[in-house]
Amino acid sequence: MVVKEKDGSISYEGYCIDLLNKLAENLHFSYEIHTPPEEAYGTELPNGSWNGLIGELISQVCKDL
């Protein structure tokens, strides 16, 4: 779950975050959570392209993935 703090910062909580934190601890890696534009997971557009997170994955916006 995304939690928006009073100071404007964003934090995350819930099972998936707990699991991710435990994996990072046990496997010794760090991570950064990227929120896609407009906080959208993705919708297929009339021209066949995608927006949101799916669109970013397809267009390889985050080269580190």
LUMDO-430480 format. One record per atom (N, C-alpha, C): residue number from 1; residue in one letter; atom name; x, y, z. Coordinates in steps of 0.02 Angstrom, whole numbers, padded with zeros to 5 digits. Layout:
N
<site><k>NUM</k><r>a</r><a>CA</a><c1>X</c1><c2>Y</c2><c3>Z</c3></site>
...
***
This chain:
65
<site><k>1</k><r>m</r><a>N</a><c1>00042</c1><c2>-00058</c2><c3>00000</c3></site>
<site><k>1</k><r>m</r><a>CA</a><c1>00000</c1><c2>00000</c2><c3>00000</c3></site>
<site><k>1</k><r>m</r><a>C</a><c1>00044</c1><c2>00062</c2><c3>00000</c3></site>
<site><k>2</k><r>v</r><a>N</a><c1>00025</c1><c2>00111</c2><c3>-00038</c3></site>
<site><k>2</k><r>v</r><a>CA</a><c1>00060</c1><c2>00175</c2><c3>-00041</c3></site>
<site><k>2</k><r>v</r><a>C</a><c1>00032</c1><c2>00220</c2><c3>00013</c3></site>
<site><k>3</k><r>v</r><a>N</a><c1>00076</c1><c2>00249</c2><c3>00053</c3></site>
<site><k>3</k><r>v</r><a>CA</a><c1>00055</c1><c2>00295</c2><c3>00106</c3></site>
<site><k>3</k><r>v</r><a>C</a><c1>00086</c1><c2>00363</c2><c3>00091</c3></site>
<site><k>4</k><r>k</r><a>N</a><c1>00043</c1><c2>00414</c2><c3>00083</c3></site>
<site><k>4</k><r>k</r><a>CA</a><c1>00067</c1><c2>00482</c2><c3>00072</c3></site>
<site><k>4</k><r>k</r><a>C</a><c1>00070</c1><c2>00517</c2><c3>00140</c3></site>
<site><k>5</k><r>e</r><a>N</a><c1>00130</c1><c2>00537</c2><c3>00159</c3></site>
<site><k>5</k><r>e</r><a>CA</a><c1>00141</c1><c2>00569</c2><c3>00224</c3></site>
<site><k>5</k><r>e</r><a>C</a><c1>00121</c1><c2>00642</c2><c3>00222</c3></site>
<site><k>6</k><r>k</r><a>N</a><c1>00112</c1><c2>00672</c2><c3>00280</c3></site>
<site><k>6</k><r>k</r><a>CA</a><c1>00092</c1><c2>00742</c2><c3>00284</c3></site>
<site><k>6</k><r>k</r><a>C</a><c1>00144</c1><c2>00789</c2><c3>00254</c3></site>
<site><k>7</k><r>d</r><a>N</a><c1>00208</c1><c2>00769</c2><c3>00256</c3></site>
<site><k>7</k><r>d</r><a>CA</a><c1>00261</c1><c2>00811</c2><c3>00228</c3></site>
<site><k>7</k><r>d</r><a>C</a><c1>00268</c1><c2>00803</c2><c3>00152</c3></site>
<site><k>8</k><r>g</r><a>N</a><c1>00225</c1><c2>00763</c2><c3>00122</c3></site>
<site><k>8</k><r>g</r><a>CA</a><c1>00226</c1><c2>00754</c2><c3>00049</c3></site>
<site><k>8</k><r>g</r><a>C</a><c1>00265</c1><c2>00693</c2><c3>00026</c3></site>
<site><k>9</k><r>s</r><a>N</a><c1>00303</c1><c2>00662</c2><c3>00071</c3></site>
<site><k>9</k><r>s</r><a>CA</a><c1>00341</c1><c2>00603</c2><c3>00052</c3></site>
<site><k>9</k><r>s</r><a>C</a><c1>00294</c1><c2>00543</c2><c3>00045</c3></site>
<site><k>10</k><r>i</r><a>N</a><c1>00319</c1><c2>00492</c2><c3>00012</c3></site>
<site><k>10</k><r>i</r><a>CA</a><c1>00281</c1><c2>00431</c2><c3>00001</c3></site>
<site><k>10</k><r>i</r><a>C</a><c1>00317</c1><c2>00373</c2><c3>00033</c3></site>
<site><k>11</k><r>s</r><a>N</a><c1>00281</c1><c2>00331</c2><c3>00068</c3></site>
<site><k>11</k><r>s</r><a>CA</a><c1>00310</c1><c2>00269</c2><c3>00094</c3></site>
<site><k>11</k><r>s</r><a>C</a><c1>00266</c1><c2>00211</c2><c3>00073</c3></site>
<site><k>12</k><r>y</r><a>N</a><c1>00292</c1><c2>00151</c2><c3>00079</c3></site>
<site><k>12</k><r>y</r><a>CA</a><c1>00256</c1><c2>00092</c2><c3>00057</c3></site>
<site><k>12</k><r>y</r><a>C</a><c1>00253</c1><c2>00043</c2><c3>00116</c3></site>
<site><k>13</k><r>e</r><a>N</a><c1>00198</c1><c2>00008</c2><c3>00122</c3></site>
<site><k>13</k><r>e</r><a>CA</a><c1>00191</c1><c2>-00042</c2><c3>00174</c3></site>
<site><k>13</k><r>e</r><a>C</a><c1>00146</c1><c2>-00098</c2><c3>00150</c3></site>
<site><k>14</k><r>g</r><a>N</a><c1>00152</c1><c2>-00155</c2><c3>00183</c3></site>
<site><k>14</k><r>g</r><a>CA</a><c1>00111</c1><c2>-00212</c2><c3>00166</c3></site>
<site><k>14</k><r>g</r><a>C</a><c1>00153</c1><c2>-00274</c2><c3>00155</c3></site>
<site><k>15</k><r>y</r><a>N</a><c1>00119</c1><c2>-00328</c2><c3>00139</c3></site>
<site><k>15</k><r>y</r><a>CA</a><c1>00152</c1><c2>-00393</c2><c3>00131</c3></site>
<site><k>15</k><r>y</r><a>C</a><c1>00207</c1><c2>-00391</c2><c3>00078</c3></site>
<site><k>16</k><r>c</r><a>N</a><c1>00193</c1><c2>-00364</c2><c3>00020</c3></site>
<site><k>16</k><r>c</r><a>CA</a><c1>00242</c1><c2>-00364</c2><c3>-00034</c3></site>
<site><k>16</k><r>c</r><a>C</a><c1>00305</c1><c2>-00325</c2><c3>-00016</c3></site>
<site><k>17</k><r>i</r><a>N</a><c1>00295</c1><c2>-00269</c2><c3>00019</c3></site>
<site><k>17</k><r>i</r><a>CA</a><c1>00353</c1><c2>-00229</c2><c3>00041</c3></site>
<site><k>17</k><r>i</r><a>C</a><c1>00392</c1><c2>-00267</c2><c3>00094</c3></site>
<site><k>18</k><r>d</r><a>N</a><c1>00357</c1><c2>-00299</c2><c3>00141</c3></site>
<site><k>18</k><r>d</r><a>CA</a><c1>00391</c1><c2>-00339</c2><c3>00192</c3></site>
<site><k>18</k><r>d</r><a>C</a><c1>00431</c1><c2>-00395</c2><c3>00159</c3></site>
<site><k>19</k><r>l</r><a>N</a><c1>00402</c1><c2>-00428</c2><c3>00109</c3></site>
<site><k>19</k><r>l</r><a>CA</a><c1>00436</c1><c2>-00482</c2><c3>00074</c3></site>
<site><k>19</k><r>l</r><a>C</a><c1>00497</c1><c2>-00455</c2><c3>00036</c3></site>
<site><k>20</k><r>l</r><a>N</a><c1>00489</c1><c2>-00399</c2><c3>00002</c3></site>
<site><k>20</k><r>l</r><a>CA</a><c1>00544</c1><c2>-00369</c2><c3>-00035</c3></site>
<site><k>20</k><r>l</r><a>C</a><c1>00601</c1><c2>-00349</c2><c3>00012</c3></site>
<site><k>21</k><r>n</r><a>N</a><c1>00584</c1><c2>-00320</c2><c3>00069</c3></site>
<site><k>21</k><r>n</r><a>CA</a><c1>00635</c1><c2>-00301</c2><c3>00118</c3></site>
<site><k>21</k><r>n</r><a>C</a><c1>00673</c1><c2>-00362</c2><c3>00144</c3></site>
<site><k>22</k><r>k</r><a>N</a><c1>00638</c1><c2>-00416</c2><c3>00157</c3></site>
<site><k>22</k><r>k</r><a>CA</a><c1>00669</c1><c2>-00477</c2><c3>00182</c3></site>
<site><k>22</k><r>k</r><a>C</a><c1>00714</c1><c2>-00509</c2><c3>00128</c3></site>
<site><k>23</k><r>l</r><a>N</a><c1>00690</c1><c2>-00510</c2><c3>00066</c3></site>
<site><k>23</k><r>l</r><a>CA</a><c1>00732</c1><c2>-00535</c2><c3>00011</c3></site>
<site><k>23</k><r>l</r><a>C</a><c1>00795</c1><c2>-00493</c2><c3>00003</c3></site>
<site><k>24</k><r>a</r><a>N</a><c1>00788</c1><c2>-00427</c2><c3>00006</c3></site>
<site><k>24</k><r>a</r><a>CA</a><c1>00846</c1><c2>-00383</c2><c3>00000</c3></site>
<site><k>24</k><r>a</r><a>C</a><c1>00896</c1><c2>-00395</c2><c3>00056</c3></site>
<site><k>25</k><r>e</r><a>N</a><c1>00870</c1><c2>-00405</c2><c3>00116</c3></site>
<site><k>25</k><r>e</r><a>CA</a><c1>00913</c1><c2>-00418</c2><c3>00173</c3></site>
<site><k>25</k><r>e</r><a>C</a><c1>00950</c1><c2>-00484</c2><c3>00165</c3></site>
<site><k>26</k><r>n</r><a>N</a><c1>00914</c1><c2>-00537</c2><c3>00147</c3></site>
<site><k>26</k><r>n</r><a>CA</a><c1>00944</c1><c2>-00604</c2><c3>00142</c3></site>
<site><k>26</k><r>n</r><a>C</a><c1>00989</c1><c2>-00612</c2><c3>00081</c3></site>
<site><k>27</k><r>l</r><a>N</a><c1>00972</c1><c2>-00579</c2><c3>00026</c3></site>
<site><k>27</k><r>l</r><a>CA</a><c1>01010</c1><c2>-00587</c2><c3>-00036</c3></site>
<site><k>27</k><r>l</r><a>C</a><c1>01058</c1><c2>-00529</c2><c3>-00049</c3></site>
<site><k>28</k><r>h</r><a>N</a><c1>01061</c1><c2>-00482</c2><c3>-00003</c3></site>
<site><k>28</k><r>h</r><a>CA</a><c1>01109</c1><c2>-00426</c2><c3>-00005</c3></site>
<site><k>28</k><r>h</r><a>C</a><c1>01103</c1><c2>-00384</c2><c3>-00068</c3></site>
<site><k>29</k><r>f</r><a>N</a><c1>01044</c1><c2>-00358</c2><c3>-00080</c3></site>
<site><k>29</k><r>f</r><a>CA</a><c1>01036</c1><c2>-00310</c2><c3>-00135</c3></site>
<site><k>29</k><r>f</r><a>C</a><c1>00995</c1><c2>-00251</c2><c3>-00110</c3></site>
<site><k>30</k><r>s</r><a>N</a><c1>00999</c1><c2>-00197</c2><c3>-00147</c3></site>
<site><k>30</k><r>s</r><a>CA</a><c1>00958</c1><c2>-00138</c2><c3>-00130</c3></site>
<site><k>30</k><r>s</r><a>C</a><c1>00911</c1><c2>-00126</c2><c3>-00189</c3></site>
<site><k>31</k><r>y</r><a>N</a><c1>00860</c1><c2>-00088</c2><c3>-00177</c3></site>
<site><k>31</k><r>y</r><a>CA</a><c1>00811</c1><c2>-00075</c2><c3>-00228</c3></site>
<site><k>31</k><r>y</r><a>C</a><c1>00782</c1><c2>-00006</c2><c3>-00220</c3></site>
<site><k>32</k><r>e</r><a>N</a><c1>00752</c1><c2>00016</c2><c3>-00273</c3></site>
<site><k>32</k><r>e</r><a>CA</a><c1>00717</c1><c2>00080</c2><c3>-00273</c3></site>
<site><k>32</k><r>e</r><a>C</a><c1>00649</c1><c2>00069</c2><c3>-00305</c3></site>
<site><k>33</k><r>i</r><a>N</a><c1>00597</c1><c2>00093</c2><c3>-00273</c3></site>
<site><k>33</k><r>i</r><a>CA</a><c1>00530</c1><c2>00086</c2><c3>-00301</c3></site>
<site><k>33</k><r>i</r><a>C</a><c1>00516</c1><c2>00146</c2><c3>-00346</c3></site>
<site><k>34</k><r>h</r><a>N</a><c1>00496</c1><c2>00131</c2><c3>-00406</c3></site>
<site><k>34</k><r>h</r><a>CA</a><c1>00481</c1><c2>00183</c2><c3>-00456</c3></site>
<site><k>34</k><r>h</r><a>C</a><c1>00406</c1><c2>00185</c2><c3>-00467</c3></site>
<site><k>35</k><r>t</r><a>N</a><c1>00377</c1><c2>00243</c2><c3>-00456</c3></site>
<site><k>35</k><r>t</r><a>CA</a><c1>00305</c1><c2>00252</c2><c3>-00468</c3></site>
<site><k>35</k><r>t</r><a>C</a><c1>00295</c1><c2>00278</c2><c3>-00538</c3></site>
<site><k>36</k><r>p</r><a>N</a><c1>00257</c1><c2>00244</c2><c3>-00580</c3></site>
<site><k>36</k><r>p</r><a>CA</a><c1>00247</c1><c2>00266</c2><c3>-00649</c3></site>
<site><k>36</k><r>p</r><a>C</a><c1>00208</c1><c2>00331</c2><c3>-00652</c3></site>
<site><k>37</k><r>p</r><a>N</a><c1>00212</c1><c2>00366</c2><c3>-00708</c3></site>
<site><k>37</k><r>p</r><a>CA</a><c1>00174</c1><c2>00428</c2><c3>-00716</c3></site>
<site><k>37</k><r>p</r><a>C</a><c1>00100</c1><c2>00416</c2><c3>-00703</c3></site>
<site><k>38</k><r>e</r><a>N</a><c1>00070</c1><c2>00462</c2><c3>-00669</c3></site>
<site><k>38</k><r>e</r><a>CA</a><c1>-00002</c1><c2>00460</c2><c3>-00654</c3></site>
<site><k>38</k><r>e</r><a>C</a><c1>-00020</c1><c2>00399</c2><c3>-00613</c3></site>
<site><k>39</k><r>e</r><a>N</a><c1>00030</c1><c2>00365</c2><c3>-00583</c3></site>
<site><k>39</k><r>e</r><a>CA</a><c1>00019</c1><c2>00306</c2><c3>-00542</c3></site>
<site><k>39</k><r>e</r><a>C</a><c1>-00025</c1><c2>00254</c2><c3>-00576</c3></site>
<site><k>40</k><r>a</r><a>N</a><c1>-00016</c1><c2>00247</c2><c3>-00642</c3></site>
<site><k>40</k><r>a</r><a>CA</a><c1>-00057</c1><c2>00201</c2><c3>-00682</c3></site>
<site><k>40</k><r>a</r><a>C</a><c1>-00016</c1><c2>00138</c2><c3>-00697</c3></site>
<site><k>41</k><r>y</r><a>N</a><c1>-00048</c1><c2>00080</c2><c3>-00693</c3></site>
<site><k>41</k><r>y</r><a>CA</a><c1>-00014</c1><c2>00018</c2><c3>-00710</c3></site>
<site><k>41</k><r>y</r><a>C</a><c1>-00008</c1><c2>00010</c2><c3>-00785</c3></site>
<site><k>42</k><r>g</r><a>N</a><c1>-00057</c1><c2>00034</c2><c3>-00822</c3></site>
<site><k>42</k><r>g</r><a>CA</a><c1>-00053</c1><c2>00031</c2><c3>-00894</c3></site>
<site><k>42</k><r>g</r><a>C</a><c1>-00119</c1><c2>00014</c2><c3>-00926</c3></site>
<site><k>43</k><r>t</r><a>N</a><c1>-00133</c1><c2>00049</c2><c3>-00979</c3></site>
<site><k>43</k><r>t</r><a>CA</a><c1>-00193</c1><c2>00038</c2><c3>-01019</c3></site>
<site><k>43</k><r>t</r><a>C</a><c1>-00171</c1><c2>00037</c2><c3>-01092</c3></site>
<site><k>44</k><r>e</r><a>N</a><c1>-00198</c1><c2>-00010</c2><c3>-01129</c3></site>
<site><k>44</k><r>e</r><a>CA</a><c1>-00183</c1><c2>-00011</c2><c3>-01201</c3></site>
<site><k>44</k><r>e</r><a>C</a><c1>-00221</c1><c2>00046</c2><c3>-01234</c3></site>
<site><k>45</k><r>l</r><a>N</a><c1>-00185</c1><c2>00085</c2><c3>-01273</c3></site>
<site><k>45</k><r>l</r><a>CA</a><c1>-00214</c1><c2>00142</c2><c3>-01307</c3></site>
<site><k>45</k><r>l</r><a>C</a><c1>-00241</c1><c2>00122</c2><c3>-01375</c3></site>
<site><k>46</k><r>p</r><a>N</a><c1>-00285</c1><c2>00162</c2><c3>-01406</c3></site>
<site><k>46</k><r>p</r><a>CA</a><c1>-00314</c1><c2>00144</c2><c3>-01471</c3></site>
<site><k>46</k><r>p</r><a>C</a><c1>-00262</c1><c2>00129</c2><c3>-01526</c3></site>
<site><k>47</k><r>n</r><a>N</a><c1>-00203</c1><c2>00159</c2><c3>-01521</c3></site>
<site><k>47</k><r>n</r><a>CA</a><c1>-00152</c1><c2>00147</c2><c3>-01573</c3></site>
<site><k>47</k><r>n</r><a>C</a><c1>-00110</c1><c2>00084</c2><c3>-01559</c3></site>
<site><k>48</k><r>g</r><a>N</a><c1>-00126</c1><c2>00048</c2><c3>-01505</c3></site>
<site><k>48</k><r>g</r><a>CA</a><c1>-00090</c1><c2>-00014</c2><c3>-01489</c3></site>
<site><k>48</k><r>g</r><a>C</a><c1>-00033</c1><c2>-00005</c2><c3>-01440</c3></site>
<site><k>49</k><r>s</r><a>N</a><c1>-00015</c1><c2>00057</c2><c3>-01425</c3></site>
<site><k>49</k><r>s</r><a>CA</a><c1>00038</c1><c2>00069</c2><c3>-01376</c3></site>
<site><k>49</k><r>s</r><a>C</a><c1>00007</c1><c2>00067</c2><c3>-01305</c3></site>
<site><k>50</k><r>w</r><a>N</a><c1>00051</c1><c2>00069</c2><c3>-01255</c3></site>
<site><k>50</k><r>w</r><a>CA</a><c1>00028</c1><c2>00066</c2><c3>-01186</c3></site>
<site><k>50</k><r>w</r><a>C</a><c1>00053</c1><c2>00127</c2><c3>-01148</c3></site>
<site><k>51</k><r>n</r><a>N</a><c1>00017</c1><c2>00147</c2><c3>-01096</c3></site>
<site><k>51</k><r>n</r><a>CA</a><c1>00040</c1><c2>00200</c2><c3>-01052</c3></site>
<site><k>51</k><r>n</r><a>C</a><c1>00057</c1><c2>00169</c2><c3>-00985</c3></site>
<site><k>52</k><r>g</r><a>N</a><c1>00074</c1><c2>00210</c2><c3>-00935</c3></site>
<site><k>52</k><r>g</r><a>CA</a><c1>00086</c1><c2>00187</c2><c3>-00867</c3></site>
<site><k>52</k><r>g</r><a>C</a><c1>00147</c1><c2>00141</c2><c3>-00862</c3></site>
<site><k>53</k><r>l</r><a>N</a><c1>00146</c1><c2>00099</c2><c3>-00812</c3></site>
<site><k>53</k><r>l</r><a>CA</a><c1>00202</c1><c2>00054</c2><c3>-00798</c3></site>
<site><k>53</k><r>l</r><a>C</a><c1>00216</c1><c2>00007</c2><c3>-00856</c3></site>
<site><k>54</k><r>i</r><a>N</a><c1>00165</c1><c2>-00021</c2><c3>-00886</c3></site>
<site><k>54</k><r>i</r><a>CA</a><c1>00174</c1><c2>-00067</c2><c3>-00943</c3></site>
<site><k>54</k><r>i</r><a>C</a><c1>00208</c1><c2>-00030</c2><c3>-01000</c3></site>
<site><k>55</k><r>g</r><a>N</a><c1>00186</c1><c2>00032</c2><c3>-01014</c3></site>
<site><k>55</k><r>g</r><a>CA</a><c1>00217</c1><c2>00072</c2><c3>-01066</c3></site>
<site><k>55</k><r>g</r><a>C</a><c1>00291</c1><c2>00085</c2><c3>-01053</c3></site>
<site><k>56</k><r>e</r><a>N</a><c1>00307</c1><c2>00099</c2><c3>-00990</c3></site>
<site><k>56</k><r>e</r><a>CA</a><c1>00377</c1><c2>00110</c2><c3>-00972</c3></site>
<site><k>56</k><r>e</r><a>C</a><c1>00419</c1><c2>00047</c2><c3>-00981</c3></site>
<site><k>57</k><r>l</r><a>N</a><c1>00392</c1><c2>-00010</c2><c3>-00963</c3></site>
<site><k>57</k><r>l</r><a>CA</a><c1>00428</c1><c2>-00073</c2><c3>-00973</c3></site>
<site><k>57</k><r>l</r><a>C</a><c1>00440</c1><c2>-00087</c2><c3>-01047</c3></site>
<site><k>58</k><r>i</r><a>N</a><c1>00388</c1><c2>-00077</c2><c3>-01087</c3></site>
<site><k>58</k><r>i</r><a>CA</a><c1>00394</c1><c2>-00089</c2><c3>-01158</c3></site>
<site><k>58</k><r>i</r><a>C</a><c1>00446</c1><c2>-00043</c2><c3>-01190</c3></site>
<site><k>59</k><r>s</r><a>N</a><c1>00444</c1><c2>00021</c2><c3>-01171</c3></site>
<site><k>59</k><r>s</r><a>CA</a><c1>00490</c1><c2>00070</c2><c3>-01201</c3></site>
<site><k>59</k><r>s</r><a>C</a><c1>00558</c1><c2>00071</c2><c3>-01166</c3></site>
<site><k>60</k><r>q</r><a>N</a><c1>00566</c1><c2>00030</c2><c3>-01116</c3></site>
<site><k>60</k><r>q</r><a>CA</a><c1>00628</c1><c2>00023</c2><c3>-01078</c3></site>
<site><k>60</k><r>q</r><a>C</a><c1>00651</c1><c2>00090</c2><c3>-01049</c3></site>
<site><k>61</k><r>v</r><a>N</a><c1>00605</c1><c2>00126</c2><c3>-01018</c3></site>
<site><k>61</k><r>v</r><a>CA</a><c1>00621</c1><c2>00189</c2><c3>-00985</c3></site>
<site><k>61</k><r>v</r><a>C</a><c1>00673</c1><c2>00178</c2><c3>-00930</c3></site>
<site><k>62</k><r>c</r><a>N</a><c1>00665</c1><c2>00125</c2><c3>-00892</c3></site>
<site><k>62</k><r>c</r><a>CA</a><c1>00712</c1><c2>00108</c2><c3>-00838</c3></site>
<site><k>62</k><r>c</r><a>C</a><c1>00761</c1><c2>00056</c2><c3>-00866</c3></site>
<site><k>63</k><r>k</r><a>N</a><c1>00819</c1><c2>00079</c2><c3>-00886</c3></site>
<site><k>63</k><r>k</r><a>CA</a><c1>00868</c1><c2>00034</c2><c3>-00917</c3></site>
<site><k>63</k><r>k</r><a>C</a><c1>00897</c1><c2>-00017</c2><c3>-00868</c3></site>
<site><k>64</k><r>d</r><a>N</a><c1>00888</c1><c2>-00005</c2><c3>-00803</c3></site>
<site><k>64</k><r>d</r><a>CA</a><c1>00917</c1><c2>-00050</c2><c3>-00753</c3></site>
<site><k>64</k><r>d</r><a>C</a><c1>00874</c1><c2>-00112</c2><c3>-00741</c3></site>
<site><k>65</k><r>l</r><a>N</a><c1>00815</c1><c2>-00116</c2><c3>-00773</c3></site>
<site><k>65</k><r>l</r><a>CA</a><c1>00771</c1><c2>-00173</c2><c3>-00761</c3></site>
<site><k>65</k><r>l</r><a>C</a><c1>00796</c1><c2>-00234</c2><c3>-00798</c3></site>
***
